[in-house]
Every structure is written in structure tokens, then in C-alpha cells.
Amino acid sequence: MTLTPNFYQDRLCLNVLAGSKENARAIWQAAEGHVLVGVLSKNYASNDAAIADMREYAALIDNALSVGLGAGDPGQSQMVSEISAVLQPQHVNQVFTGVATSRALLGQSQTVVNGLISPTGTPGKVKISTGPRSAKSDDAIVPISTAIAMLQDMGGSSVKYFPMGGLQTVEEYRAVADACARQDFWLEPTGGIDLDNVEQIIRIALDAGVSKVIPHVYSSIIDKASGETRIEDVQQLLAICKKLLA
């Protein structure tokens, strides 16, 4: 299994969910390896069950595993940290307050660990109170530059900006992208992204000068009947990425 992320050389990498191991393998092949395949910790009853099953996923996709919370659920923060410490995946999704724990338990700096920050309605300001207790308290709103610096202090790799609502928060998203570019931090736009708006969302980040963009495209490309990500949609996403990087 490969620990060093094979997407490090890519400026753009997809993040999509797998509905099964067969789906994960097909996604990885369709994206020609330019993808992180999400598996949600929330779907497992215990750490041991998650570790056993996710290890099988990782073996099929050269460890391009993204350990997920499940709709940004702060209650999954500790479980994500604990199972990631064992699995050593390429990518970990975390709430803002869980970043340092994940990095410490991983014991290395190669795995990408994002930190979830949310829109506030004001460009340049973000909500960082996304943890198990802080999410239930008064909103902690700080300048995006401060949030990024705090994530860097904690060993984070990227901003997970969620929930964007597609282009509903586009002006706030532009401010986040500009800050990520200035502070040389990666950006993971998340929430409401589909085949119609993904190109614009990625282009905003690339035009701002963000060094790596990892768009999360989830429910919009999942077949409702099977619960699996549509492979033809992954192929379309890859084509969009190649066009933007041409």
C-alpha cells in the first residue's frame, strides 16, 4: 500500500464517495488515479469494523482512501482520528478542532488532513466552531486568514469549505480561495457541487492561484437506486479537470 499520496503532483484532484468496493475500484480507474475515494466512518458501528472494511477499500485503490466524517458530523471526529491512525490513508476529513488530534495520531506529515470551516454570510469571515462541543455553542467567527493560520499551526493540509450550497456562497468562496493562495494552503470546496457548477467552482480557485484544489462531488453524482457513484459522471469530471489544466 502506498502512503505517499500519488496525487501530490496534481494541482487538481477529485474527491467522490464510493457505494461499494467494486464502485471504489471503478471510480479510481475512471479517474485515472486523480481521485480520492471517500468512505464514511459514520456507516460503521465500531472502529474495528471500519478499519477492517476500509483496509479492503484501500487495497483496491492504491490507498487513495479518504476517511470521511459523514456530512461533516462533528460526532465522528474522534472515530476518524482513531481509525486513520491505524489505516494511514492518503486523506482525512476533519472538523476544525479535530485536526491536531488526527495529525498527532497519524504520526507523519504526508497524509492530507483537512479542517472544516463554514460560510458566515460575510466574505472574508468564516465559522471555525465545527467540533463536537463548539458546534453546539455560539458561533466562533474569525477572518479566513486567521483560520488558515490556525489550521497550519495544528498540522492541517487544507481548508474544507462546507457547506457551500454550490454557488450560493460564491463571493465568500472567492475570499477563501484568495486567502488560500496567499498563505499557500490547499482548498477543498464541498457541498452542492454538481456537473453544472463544478467547472466554475474549480476555475475560481485555480484563477486565484490556489496550489491544490480538491473538489468534493458527492450526492449529485450518486445513483439513488444503487447508492453508487455513477462512473460516467466521474469520467465527465475528469474531462472537466483536464480541460481546466490544459
Backbone as numpy.savetxt, mean C-alpha at the origin, in Angstrom:
# Nx Ny Nz CAx CAy CAz Cx Cy Cz
13.03 -17.87 -1.40 12.20 -16.68 -1.40 13.07 -15.43 -1.40
12.68 -14.42 -2.14 13.46 -13.20 -2.26 12.99 -12.16 -1.26
13.93 -11.66 -0.42 13.56 -10.60 0.51 13.69 -9.24 -0.16
14.80 -9.00 -0.83 14.98 -7.70 -1.47 13.89 -7.48 -2.50
13.08 -6.43 -2.37 11.98 -6.21 -3.30 12.46 -6.11 -4.74
11.88 -6.94 -5.61 12.30 -6.93 -7.00 11.70 -5.76 -7.77
10.94 -4.92 -7.07 10.35 -3.75 -7.73 11.11 -2.47 -7.36
12.21 -2.60 -6.63 12.95 -1.40 -6.22 13.38 -0.55 -7.41
13.71 -1.21 -8.51 14.18 -0.46 -9.67 13.03 0.20 -10.42
11.81 -0.15 -10.09 10.66 0.42 -10.78 10.21 1.71 -10.11
9.88 2.71 -10.90 9.33 3.94 -10.33 7.85 3.76 -10.01
7.26 2.77 -10.64 5.82 2.54 -10.52 5.57 1.06 -10.30
4.76 0.74 -9.28 4.46 -0.65 -8.96 3.00 -0.73 -8.52
2.27 -1.71 -9.02 0.86 -1.88 -8.67 0.71 -2.60 -7.33
-0.42 -2.39 -6.69 -0.78 -3.15 -5.50 -2.24 -3.54 -5.65
-2.49 -4.84 -5.78 -3.86 -5.34 -5.95 -4.07 -6.53 -5.03
-5.33 -6.84 -4.77 -5.67 -7.93 -3.86 -5.84 -9.25 -4.61
-5.48 -10.34 -3.93 -5.69 -11.67 -4.49 -6.84 -12.35 -3.77
-7.69 -13.01 -4.54 -8.81 -13.74 -3.95 -8.48 -15.18 -3.65
-7.37 -15.66 -4.19 -6.93 -17.04 -3.96 -5.46 -17.14 -4.36
-4.83 -18.25 -4.05 -3.44 -18.44 -4.44 -3.29 -18.50 -5.96
-4.24 -19.15 -6.62 -4.19 -19.21 -8.08 -4.34 -17.81 -8.67
-5.21 -17.01 -8.08 -5.42 -15.64 -8.52 -4.14 -14.81 -8.31
-3.48 -15.03 -7.18 -2.23 -14.31 -6.88 -1.18 -14.59 -7.94
-1.00 -15.86 -8.26 -0.01 -16.23 -9.26 -0.34 -15.62 -10.62
-1.61 -15.66 -10.99 -2.03 -15.09 -12.28 -1.83 -13.58 -12.32
-2.10 -12.92 -11.20 -1.89 -11.46 -11.10 -0.41 -11.14 -11.31
0.43 -11.85 -10.61 1.87 -11.61 -10.68 2.40 -11.80 -12.09
1.91 -12.84 -12.76 2.34 -13.09 -14.13 1.81 -12.04 -15.09
0.55 -11.65 -14.91 -0.06 -10.66 -15.80 0.61 -9.30 -15.67
1.08 -8.98 -14.47 1.74 -7.70 -14.23 3.24 -7.76 -14.51
3.69 -8.91 -14.97 5.11 -9.12 -15.30 6.02 -8.79 -14.11
5.50 -9.09 -12.91 6.28 -8.88 -11.70 6.26 -7.48 -11.14
5.63 -6.54 -11.84 5.58 -5.15 -11.38 4.36 -4.94 -10.47
4.26 -5.78 -9.44 3.06 -5.76 -8.61 3.38 -6.30 -7.22
2.67 -5.78 -6.26 2.63 -6.34 -4.91 1.24 -6.91 -4.73
1.15 -8.13 -4.27 -0.13 -8.83 -4.18 -0.61 -8.82 -2.73
-1.73 -8.16 -2.50 -2.24 -7.99 -1.16 -3.02 -9.19 -0.64
-2.73 -9.58 0.59 -3.49 -10.59 1.31 -3.81 -9.99 2.67
-5.07 -10.01 3.07 -5.52 -9.29 4.25 -5.44 -10.12 5.53
-4.78 -9.57 6.52 -4.67 -10.25 7.82 -6.04 -10.44 8.47
-6.95 -9.54 8.15 -8.29 -9.57 8.75 -9.05 -10.84 8.39
-8.61 -11.52 7.34 -9.31 -12.73 6.89 -8.91 -13.98 7.67
-8.01 -13.82 8.65 -7.52 -14.99 9.38 -7.86 -14.90 10.86
-8.14 -16.05 11.44 -8.55 -16.11 12.84 -7.37 -16.02 13.81
-6.17 -16.32 13.31 -5.00 -16.31 14.20 -3.75 -15.99 13.42
-2.70 -15.63 14.16 -1.40 -15.38 13.53 -0.89 -16.63 12.83
-0.99 -17.76 13.50 -0.47 -19.00 12.93 -1.15 -19.35 11.61
-2.47 -19.16 11.56 -3.21 -19.44 10.33 -2.78 -18.50 9.21
-2.60 -17.23 9.55 -2.18 -16.24 8.55 -0.78 -16.55 8.03
0.11 -16.87 8.94 1.50 -17.15 8.55 1.58 -18.36 7.63
0.88 -19.42 7.99 0.92 -20.64 7.19 0.38 -20.40 5.78
-0.74 -19.70 5.69 -1.37 -19.49 4.38 -0.61 -18.46 3.55
-0.21 -17.36 4.18 0.49 -16.31 3.43 1.86 -16.79 2.94
2.47 -17.71 3.68 3.76 -18.26 3.23 3.57 -18.99 1.90
2.45 -19.65 1.73 2.17 -20.34 0.46 1.94 -19.33 -0.66
1.26 -18.23 -0.34 1.09 -17.16 -1.33 2.46 -16.65 -1.78
3.30 -16.32 -0.80 4.60 -15.73 -1.09 5.45 -16.62 -1.99
5.36 -17.93 -1.77 6.17 -18.88 -2.55 5.78 -18.87 -4.03
4.55 -18.50 -4.33 4.06 -18.50 -5.71 4.38 -17.22 -6.47
4.77 -16.17 -5.75 4.93 -14.85 -6.39 6.27 -14.21 -6.05
7.28 -15.02 -5.82 8.62 -14.53 -5.53 8.61 -13.54 -4.36
7.78 -13.83 -3.38 7.65 -13.03 -2.16 7.14 -11.61 -2.40
6.46 -11.38 -3.51 5.87 -10.06 -3.77 4.57 -9.92 -2.98
4.67 -10.22 -1.70 3.52 -10.26 -0.81 3.35 -8.92 -0.10
2.11 -8.42 -0.09 1.77 -7.21 0.64 0.81 -7.62 1.76
1.29 -7.58 3.00 0.46 -7.96 4.13 -0.47 -6.80 4.46
-1.78 -7.05 4.34 -2.75 -5.98 4.49 -3.45 -5.97 5.83
-4.00 -4.81 6.16 -4.80 -4.66 7.37 -6.21 -5.17 7.13
-6.85 -4.58 6.10 -8.26 -4.85 5.80 -9.03 -3.56 5.93
-9.11 -2.80 4.83 -9.78 -1.49 4.81 -9.18 -0.53 5.85
-7.88 -0.66 6.06 -7.19 0.23 7.00 -7.59 0.03 8.45
-8.09 -1.15 8.79 -8.58 -1.42 10.13 -7.46 -1.31 11.16
-7.51 -0.33 12.07 -6.44 -0.17 13.05 -6.35 -1.34 14.02
-7.44 -2.07 14.18 -7.44 -3.23 15.07 -6.52 -4.34 14.58
-6.10 -4.27 13.31 -5.22 -5.30 12.74 -3.75 -4.93 12.83
-3.46 -3.77 13.38 -2.08 -3.27 13.36 -1.08 -4.22 14.00
-1.38 -4.69 15.18 -0.43 -5.56 15.89 -0.27 -6.90 15.18
-1.37 -7.45 14.70 -1.31 -8.73 13.99 -0.43 -8.60 12.75
-0.59 -7.50 12.01 0.23 -7.28 10.81 1.71 -7.26 11.18
2.04 -6.56 12.25 3.45 -6.49 12.67 3.98 -7.86 13.05
3.19 -8.62 13.79 3.66 -9.91 14.28 3.83 -10.94 13.17
2.87 -11.00 12.25 3.00 -11.99 11.18 4.07 -11.57 10.17
4.24 -10.26 9.98 5.27 -9.79 9.05 6.67 -10.07 9.59
6.83 -10.06 10.91 8.12 -10.38 11.51 8.56 -11.79 11.14
7.60 -12.69 11.03 7.90 -14.08 10.68 8.03 -14.25 9.16
7.10 -13.65 8.42 7.04 -13.85 6.97 8.12 -13.09 6.20
8.55 -11.93 6.72 9.52 -11.08 6.00 9.04 -10.80 4.56
7.85 -10.23 4.43 7.32 -9.96 3.09 8.00 -8.76 2.45
7.70 -8.51 1.20 8.26 -7.34 0.53 7.54 -6.05 0.93
6.31 -6.16 1.43 5.51 -4.96 1.67 4.57 -5.16 2.85
4.50 -4.13 3.71 3.64 -4.17 4.88 2.78 -2.91 4.91
1.47 -3.09 5.10 0.54 -1.98 5.26 0.34 -1.72 6.75
0.49 -0.45 7.15 0.35 -0.14 8.56 -0.41 1.17 8.78
-1.04 1.27 9.95 -1.57 2.55 10.39 -0.37 3.40 10.82
-0.58 4.69 10.96 0.53 5.60 11.26 1.29 5.17 12.51
0.56 4.82 13.55 1.21 4.51 14.83 1.82 3.12 14.89
1.61 2.31 13.87 2.15 0.94 13.87 3.45 0.79 13.10
3.90 1.87 12.47 5.08 1.79 11.60 6.33 1.37 12.36
6.59 2.02 13.48 7.82 1.73 14.22 7.84 0.29 14.73
6.69 -0.21 15.18 6.62 -1.60 15.66 6.93 -2.57 14.53
6.33 -2.34 13.37 6.58 -3.23 12.24 8.06 -3.21 11.85
8.64 -2.01 11.77 10.04 -1.93 11.36 10.95 -2.62 12.38
10.69 -2.42 13.65 11.52 -3.03 14.68 11.42 -4.56 14.64
10.19 -5.08 14.49 10.02 -6.53 14.47 10.57 -7.16 13.19
10.52 -6.43 12.09 11.10 -6.94 10.85 12.60 -7.12 10.98
13.24 -6.19 11.67 14.67 -6.30 11.91 15.54 -6.00 10.71
14.98 -5.37 9.69 15.74 -5.00 8.50 15.04 -3.82 7.82
15.74 -3.18 6.90 15.22 -1.96 6.28 14.72 -2.15 4.86
14.77 -3.39 4.34 14.42 -3.60 2.94 12.92 -3.67 2.70
12.20 -4.35 3.58 10.74 -4.43 3.41 10.13 -3.03 3.42
9.24 -2.78 2.48 8.54 -1.50 2.43 7.43 -1.49 3.49
7.46 -0.50 4.35 6.42 -0.33 5.37 5.77 1.02 5.16
4.47 1.01 4.81 3.79 2.30 4.64 3.11 2.70 5.95
2.74 3.97 6.02 2.01 4.49 7.17 0.77 5.22 6.71
-0.38 4.85 7.26 -1.66 5.37 6.79 -1.92 6.77 7.37
-2.10 7.73 6.46 -2.56 9.07 6.83 -3.77 9.39 5.96
-4.65 10.24 6.47 -5.94 10.45 5.81 -6.18 11.92 5.45
-7.04 12.14 4.44 -7.41 13.51 4.07 -8.17 14.21 5.21
-8.11 15.53 5.20 -8.77 16.34 6.24 -9.75 17.36 5.67
-9.70 17.56 4.36 -10.49 18.62 3.75 -9.68 19.87 3.49
-8.44 19.90 3.97 -7.56 21.05 3.79 -6.26 20.61 3.13
-5.96 21.09 1.92 -4.70 20.74 1.28 -3.51 21.12 2.15
-2.57 20.19 2.27 -1.39 20.43 3.08 -1.49 19.94 4.50
-2.68 19.56 4.92 -2.90 19.04 6.27 -3.44 17.61 6.18
-2.95 16.73 7.06 -3.38 15.33 7.04 -3.67 14.86 8.45
-4.47 13.82 8.52 -4.81 13.20 9.81 -3.88 12.02 10.05
-3.21 12.02 11.21 -2.29 10.92 11.52 -2.83 10.01 12.63
-3.96 10.37 13.22 -4.53 9.55 14.30 -5.31 8.39 13.71
-4.57 7.42 13.16 -5.18 6.28 12.46 -4.92 4.96 13.18
-4.41 5.01 14.41 -4.10 3.80 15.16 -5.27 3.26 15.95
-5.09 2.14 16.64 -6.17 1.49 17.37 -6.87 2.38 18.39
-6.11 3.16 19.13 -6.71 4.08 20.12 -6.88 5.48 19.55
-5.89 5.95 18.82 -5.94 7.33 18.34 -7.08 7.56 17.35
-7.47 6.51 16.62 -8.58 6.66 15.66 -9.90 6.94 16.37
-9.96 6.59 17.66 -11.18 6.81 18.44 -11.13 8.13 19.21
-10.01 8.84 19.10 -9.83 10.10 19.82 -10.05 11.27 18.87
-9.86 12.48 19.38 -9.95 13.66 18.53 -8.91 13.56 17.42
-9.26 14.07 16.26 -8.35 14.00 15.11 -7.04 14.73 15.39
-5.93 14.08 15.09 -4.62 14.71 15.15 -4.27 15.14 13.73
-4.32 16.44 13.48 -4.10 16.98 12.14 -2.80 17.77 12.13
-1.92 17.41 11.20 -0.59 18.03 11.14 -0.27 18.37 9.68
0.73 19.23 9.45 1.19 19.47 8.08 1.72 18.17 7.47
1.50 17.99 6.18 1.95 16.76 5.52 3.46 16.61 5.65
4.21 17.70 5.62 5.66 17.61 5.75 6.06 17.04 7.10
5.32 17.39 8.14 5.60 16.86 9.48 5.26 15.38 9.56
4.13 15.00 8.97 3.73 13.60 8.97 4.78 12.73 8.28
5.30 13.21 7.17 6.33 12.45 6.45 7.60 12.34 7.30
7.99 13.44 7.91 9.19 13.41 8.76 9.03 12.43 9.92
7.84 12.38 10.49 7.57 11.44 11.58 7.64 10.00 11.08
7.09 9.75 9.90 7.18 8.41 9.33 8.63 8.02 9.07
9.41 8.97 8.60 10.84 8.70 8.39 11.53 8.39 9.71
11.17 9.14 10.75 11.73 8.87 12.08 11.44 7.44 12.54
10.26 6.94 12.19 9.82 5.62 12.65 10.29 4.48 11.76
10.99 4.80 10.68 11.47 3.76 9.78 10.50 3.42 8.67
9.55 4.29 8.43 8.60 4.06 7.35 9.22 4.29 5.98
8.60 3.70 4.96 9.08 3.82 3.59 8.22 4.73 2.74
6.93 4.85 3.12 5.99 5.52 2.23 4.75 5.98 2.96
4.07 6.93 2.33 2.77 7.40 2.77 1.70 6.53 2.11
0.80 5.97 2.91 -0.41 5.37 2.36 -1.51 6.39 2.57
-1.95 7.01 1.46 -2.93 8.09 1.55 -4.32 7.50 1.32
-5.10 7.40 2.41 -6.38 6.67 2.39 -7.33 7.25 3.43
-8.63 7.37 3.11 -9.29 7.04 1.84 -9.40 8.25 0.92
-8.91 8.10 -0.30 -8.90 9.22 -1.25 -10.26 9.47 -1.89
-11.05 8.40 -2.04 -12.31 8.56 -2.77 -12.06 8.88 -4.23
-11.07 8.20 -4.80 -10.73 8.48 -6.20 -10.17 9.89 -6.34
-10.83 10.71 -7.15 -10.37 12.07 -7.39 -11.11 13.09 -6.52
-11.87 12.63 -5.54 -12.64 13.55 -4.70 -11.74 14.45 -3.86
-10.54 13.98 -3.55 -9.62 14.76 -2.71 -8.37 15.15 -3.51
-8.56 15.42 -4.79 -7.41 15.59 -5.68 -6.49 16.74 -5.28
-7.03 17.84 -4.80 -6.15 18.96 -4.43 -5.33 18.63 -3.20
-5.92 17.92 -2.26 -5.16 17.45 -1.10 -4.09 16.45 -1.54
-4.45 15.59 -2.46 -3.52 14.59 -2.96 -2.33 15.25 -3.66
-2.58 16.31 -4.41 -1.48 17.03 -5.05 -0.48 17.55 -4.01
-1.01 18.06 -2.90 -0.14 18.58 -1.84 0.69 17.46 -1.22
0.07 16.29 -1.06 0.79 15.13 -0.52 1.90 14.71 -1.49
1.56 14.66 -2.78 2.55 14.27 -3.79 3.72 15.25 -3.82
3.43 16.53 -3.75 4.49 17.55 -3.75 5.41 17.36 -2.55
4.82 17.10 -1.38 5.62 16.92 -0.17 6.47 15.66 -0.24
5.90 14.58 -0.76 6.66 13.33 -0.91 7.86 13.54 -1.84
7.66 14.30 -2.90 8.75 14.58 -3.83 9.84 15.40 -3.14
9.44 16.44 -2.40 10.41 17.31 -1.73 11.22 16.54 -0.69
10.57 15.59 0.00 11.22 14.88 1.10 11.71 13.49 0.70
11.68 13.22 -0.61 12.17 11.96 -1.17 11.54 10.77 -0.45
10.21 10.75 -0.45 9.45 9.70 0.22 8.48 9.10 -0.79
8.23 7.82 -0.65 7.35 7.14 -1.59 5.88 7.39 -1.26
5.03 7.18 -2.26 3.60 7.50 -2.11 2.73 6.35 -2.61
1.74 5.99 -1.78 0.79 4.92 -2.12 -0.64 5.47 -2.06
-1.14 5.99 -3.18 -2.53 6.46 -3.21 -3.50 5.28 -3.10
-4.53 5.43 -2.28 -5.42 4.31 -1.98 -6.85 4.78 -1.75
-7.81 4.04 -2.30 -9.22 4.31 -2.05 -9.94 4.89 -3.25
-10.85 4.12 -3.82 -11.67 4.62 -4.93 -10.93 4.72 -6.25
-9.81 4.02 -6.38 -9.05 4.07 -7.63 -9.56 2.98 -8.57
-9.81 3.36 -9.82 -10.32 2.41 -10.81 -9.64 2.63 -12.16
-10.07 1.88 -13.15 -9.44 1.96 -14.47 -9.66 3.31 -15.14
-10.66 4.05 -14.70 -10.95 5.35 -15.30 -10.10 6.48 -14.72
-9.78 6.41 -13.44 -9.05 7.52 -12.82 -7.60 7.21 -12.48
-7.18 5.96 -12.60 -5.85 5.57 -12.15 -4.74 6.31 -12.91
-4.94 6.53 -14.20 -3.89 7.19 -14.98 -3.66 8.62 -14.47
-4.74 9.35 -14.21 -4.60 10.72 -13.71 -3.96 10.74 -12.33
-4.36 9.80 -11.48 -3.83 9.74 -10.12 -2.33 9.45 -10.14
-1.91 8.51 -10.95 -0.49 8.21 -11.06 0.27 9.38 -11.67
-0.30 9.97 -12.71 0.39 11.06 -13.41 0.66 12.24 -12.48
-0.29 12.54 -11.59 -0.10 13.64 -10.65 1.15 13.40 -9.80
1.30 12.17 -9.32 2.46 11.85 -8.48 3.75 11.87 -9.28
3.74 11.31 -10.47 4.94 11.29 -11.30 5.35 12.71 -11.70
4.38 13.52 -12.09 4.67 14.90 -12.49 5.22 15.72 -11.33
4.79 15.37 -10.11 5.29 16.08 -8.92 6.74 15.72 -8.63
7.18 14.58 -9.17 8.54 14.14 -8.94 8.70 13.09 -7.87
7.60 12.42 -7.50 7.68 11.34 -6.50 8.55 10.22 -7.06
9.49 9.73 -6.24 10.46 8.75 -6.73 9.89 7.36 -6.93
8.86 7.00 -6.16 8.17 5.73 -6.39 6.71 5.87 -6.01
5.84 5.36 -6.90 4.39 5.43 -6.70 3.84 4.01 -6.71
3.04 3.68 -5.68 2.45 2.35 -5.58 0.94 2.51 -5.42
0.20 2.64 -6.55 -1.25 2.78 -6.44 -1.92 1.48 -6.03
-2.86 1.58 -5.10 -3.63 0.43 -4.67 -4.95 0.43 -5.45
-5.16 -0.59 -6.25 -6.39 -0.71 -7.02 -7.08 -1.99 -6.56
-8.14 -1.82 -5.80 -8.73 -2.95 -5.10 -10.12 -3.35 -5.62
-11.14 -2.88 -4.94 -12.50 -3.40 -5.19 -12.99 -3.16 -6.61
-12.52 -2.11 -7.27 -13.03 -1.78 -8.60 -12.64 -2.83 -9.65
-11.61 -3.64 -9.37 -11.21 -4.65 -10.36 -11.43 -6.07 -9.84
-12.22 -6.19 -8.79 -12.53 -7.52 -8.25 -13.88 -7.99 -8.77
-13.90 -9.20 -9.29 -15.14 -9.80 -9.76 -16.02 -10.12 -8.56
-17.21 -9.57 -8.54 -18.09 -9.71 -7.38 -18.52 -11.15 -7.14
-18.67 -11.92 -8.20 -19.14 -13.29 -8.06 -18.06 -14.21 -7.48
-16.83 -14.07 -7.99 -15.75 -14.97 -7.57 -14.91 -14.42 -6.41
-14.93 -13.09 -6.24 -14.09 -12.47 -5.24 -12.64 -12.35 -5.66
-12.36 -12.62 -6.93 -10.99 -12.59 -7.42 -10.76 -11.37 -8.31
-9.54 -10.88 -8.32 -9.17 -9.75 -9.17 -9.16 -10.21 -10.62
-9.75 -9.39 -11.48 -9.84 -9.74 -12.90 -8.48 -9.56 -13.57
-7.99 -10.63 -14.16 -6.66 -10.62 -14.76 -6.58 -9.66 -15.94
-7.66 -9.56 -16.71 -7.65 -8.63 -17.85 -7.52 -7.19 -17.38
-8.03 -6.90 -16.18 -7.90 -5.55 -15.63 -6.46 -5.29 -15.18
-5.81 -6.31 -14.65 -4.39 -6.17 -14.27 -3.55 -5.90 -15.52
-3.87 -6.58 -16.59 -3.15 -6.36 -17.85 -3.36 -4.93 -18.35
-4.58 -4.42 -18.18 -4.87 -3.05 -18.59 -4.11 -2.04 -17.71
-4.04 -2.34 -16.42 -3.29 -1.46 -15.50 -1.81 -1.44 -15.87
-1.26 -2.59 -16.21 0.14 -2.65 -16.60 0.38 -1.82 -17.86
-0.56 -1.89 -18.80 -0.43 -1.11 -20.04 -0.44 0.39 -19.74
-1.28 0.80 -18.81 -1.34 2.20 -18.40 0.00 2.63 -17.78
0.54 1.77 -16.92 1.82 2.08 -16.29 2.94 2.22 -17.31
2.98 1.30 -18.26 4.01 1.36 -19.29 3.88 2.63 -20.13
2.65 3.02 -20.39 2.40 4.25 -21.16 2.92 5.47 -20.40
2.66 5.51 -19.09 3.08 6.66 -18.29 4.59 6.75 -18.13
5.27 5.62 -18.20 6.71 5.60 -18.00 7.47 5.66 -19.32
6.75 5.63 -20.43 7.40 5.60 -21.75 8.12 6.93 -22.02
